[in-house]
Amino acid sequence: MNRVLKREREIPPRNRLEGWLTRKIQAGVLKALPRYCPLHGRGGECPEQYAKALLNGLRASEGDAHKVERLKDDGRAFRSWTESVLPAVAVPQGGQGRGIRLTHGFAN
């Protein structure tokens, strides 16, 4: 098992955003998404790496209330973007829609 994921499981989430980020990273669904362009950031970033950076930032900055709120705002924007993009990349398998197949871009 990957040591990073094992270590992340040992740290209980302190809030709903941390729990959501942990679940999405562990499930691997962020790997199928297109690059994420944060509002206050540089060019497109890998969604999984961005989620890990948010999670690490939230866990490391518990003493700085301003930084925590900024990270939570960024995390909520990322979650909103992720949830709007996930249905677009989920394509039904077969004619009867049994299961989904995640593609590496937007479905046409």
Buried (B, 14 or more C-beta within 10 A) or exposed (E): EEEEEEEBEEEEBEEEBBEBBBEBBEEEBBEBBBEBEBEEEEEEBBBBEBBBBBBEBBBEBEEEEEBBEBBBEBBEBBBEBBEEBBEBBBEEEEEEEEEEEBEEEEEE
